[in-house]
Amino acid sequence: MPTYDLVCNACGHKFSVFCSISKKDEQVCPECGSAKVSQRFTAVNIGGSSSLSTGLGTSSCGSSGFS
């Protein structure tokens, strides 16, 4: 299951949830209880210039890359 970075549209609280894609839109803010949350887009670190030249990077989830 993926981790989603969310932000509450009511109070601005930023939080992450680990859930299935079908449950992502059912999340509520843990601070204020609002159901008005949006997914935040975060930067991806692809691991330096050598990764840029090959198009391959390492995953923060511990995978060994592509085969």
Backbone as numpy.savetxt, mean C-alpha at the origin, in Angstrom:
# Nx Ny Nz CAx CAy CAz Cx Cy Cz
-2.37 -11.81 0.80 -3.21 -10.62 0.80 -2.33 -9.38 0.80
-2.74 -8.37 0.07 -1.95 -7.14 0.00 -2.20 -6.20 1.18
-1.27 -5.29 1.36 -1.41 -4.22 2.35 -1.79 -2.95 1.61
-2.81 -2.25 2.11 -3.27 -1.01 1.50 -2.99 0.15 2.45
-2.44 1.23 1.91 -2.23 2.46 2.67 -3.45 3.34 2.41
-4.16 3.70 3.49 -5.39 4.46 3.37 -5.30 5.76 4.15
-6.14 6.72 3.79 -6.24 7.98 4.53 -7.73 8.27 4.73
-8.07 8.75 5.92 -9.44 9.10 6.23 -9.76 10.47 5.64
-10.84 10.55 4.87 -11.24 11.83 4.28 -11.88 12.75 5.31
-12.32 12.21 6.45 -12.96 13.02 7.49 -11.95 13.67 8.43
-10.99 12.87 8.94 -10.07 13.41 9.95 -8.61 13.47 9.49
-8.29 12.88 8.32 -6.93 12.93 7.80 -5.99 11.87 8.34
-6.48 10.96 9.19 -5.64 9.91 9.77 -5.15 8.97 8.66
-3.85 8.65 8.67 -3.26 7.73 7.70 -3.03 6.40 8.38
-3.42 5.30 7.71 -3.26 3.97 8.29 -3.14 2.93 7.19
-2.71 1.74 7.56 -2.54 0.63 6.63 -3.40 -0.53 7.07
-3.92 -1.28 6.10 -4.70 -2.48 6.40 -4.18 -3.62 5.54
-4.22 -4.82 6.09 -3.83 -6.05 5.42 -5.11 -6.83 5.20
-5.61 -6.81 3.96 -6.90 -7.45 3.69 -7.00 -7.86 2.23
-8.01 -8.65 1.92 -8.24 -9.05 0.54 -8.77 -7.86 -0.25
-8.63 -7.93 -1.55 -9.07 -6.82 -2.40 -10.57 -6.59 -2.29
-11.33 -7.64 -2.01 -12.78 -7.49 -1.89 -13.19 -6.76 -0.62
-12.31 -6.69 0.37 -12.61 -6.02 1.64 -12.02 -4.62 1.73
-11.21 -4.22 0.75 -10.53 -2.92 0.80 -11.51 -1.76 0.93
-12.60 -1.81 0.19 -13.56 -0.71 0.18 -14.49 -0.72 1.40
-14.37 -1.71 2.28 -15.21 -1.80 3.47 -14.51 -1.27 4.73
-13.32 -0.70 4.58 -12.53 -0.27 5.74 -13.06 1.03 6.34
-12.89 1.15 7.65 -13.26 2.38 8.37 -12.04 2.91 9.10
-12.03 4.20 9.36 -10.92 4.85 10.05 -10.86 4.36 11.50
-9.70 3.91 11.96 -9.58 3.47 13.36 -9.61 4.62 14.36
-9.41 5.85 13.89 -9.42 7.02 14.78 -10.83 7.56 15.01
-11.57 7.80 13.92 -12.88 8.46 14.07 -14.06 7.58 13.67
-13.79 6.42 13.05 -14.86 5.51 12.67 -15.53 5.83 11.34
-15.04 6.83 10.63 -15.64 7.21 9.35 -15.37 6.14 8.30
-16.35 5.89 7.45 -16.18 4.96 6.33 -15.69 5.67 5.08
-15.45 6.97 5.17 -14.98 7.75 4.03 -13.46 7.73 4.00
-12.90 6.64 3.46 -11.45 6.50 3.36 -11.05 6.34 1.90
-9.85 6.78 1.58 -9.31 6.67 0.22 -7.95 6.00 0.28
-7.62 5.32 -0.81 -6.31 4.69 -0.89 -5.26 5.75 -1.17
-4.14 5.69 -0.42 -3.00 6.58 -0.66 -2.07 5.90 -1.63
-1.46 6.67 -2.50 -0.45 6.13 -3.39 0.91 6.43 -2.80
1.74 5.43 -2.75 3.06 5.58 -2.13 4.14 5.34 -3.17
5.31 5.91 -2.93 6.45 5.74 -3.82 6.99 4.33 -3.70
7.54 3.84 -4.78 8.12 2.51 -4.81 9.62 2.64 -4.98
10.37 2.01 -4.10 11.83 2.01 -4.21 12.22 0.79 -5.02
12.84 1.02 -6.18 13.19 -0.11 -7.03 14.63 -0.58 -6.86
15.36 -0.02 -5.93 16.64 -0.58 -5.55 17.89 -0.04 -6.22
17.90 1.12 -6.79 19.13 1.70 -7.30 19.26 1.65 -8.81
20.36 2.19 -9.30 20.55 2.36 -10.74 20.71 1.03 -11.48
21.33 0.00 -10.86 21.47 -1.28 -11.56 20.11 -1.91 -11.80
19.17 -1.70 -10.91 17.83 -2.22 -11.11 17.12 -1.47 -12.23
17.43 -0.18 -12.38 16.81 0.59 -13.45 17.24 0.09 -14.82
18.50 -0.29 -14.95 18.99 -0.69 -16.26 18.44 -2.05 -16.68
18.14 -2.93 -15.74 17.62 -4.26 -16.09 16.10 -4.30 -16.03
15.50 -3.32 -15.35 14.05 -3.34 -15.20 13.59 -4.25 -14.08
14.53 -4.83 -13.34 14.17 -5.72 -12.24 14.53 -5.07 -10.92
13.67 -5.23 -9.93 13.94 -4.71 -8.60 13.64 -5.79 -7.58
13.91 -5.50 -6.34 13.59 -6.45 -5.29 12.30 -6.02 -4.62
11.56 -6.96 -4.14 10.30 -6.69 -3.48 10.50 -6.54 -2.00
9.77 -5.63 -1.38 9.84 -5.48 0.07 9.18 -6.65 0.78
8.54 -7.54 0.02 7.87 -8.71 0.60 8.82 -9.90 0.69
10.06 -9.73 0.25 11.03 -10.79 0.38 11.10 -11.74 -0.81
10.50 -11.41 -1.94 10.60 -12.30 -3.08 12.00 -12.20 -3.66
12.39 -13.19 -4.42 13.74 -13.21 -4.97 13.81 -12.60 -6.36
12.79 -11.93 -6.80 12.79 -11.29 -8.10 11.96 -12.10 -9.10
12.18 -11.82 -10.36 11.41 -12.47 -11.41 12.21 -13.59 -12.03
11.52 -14.61 -12.51 12.25 -15.71 -13.18 11.64 -16.00 -14.52
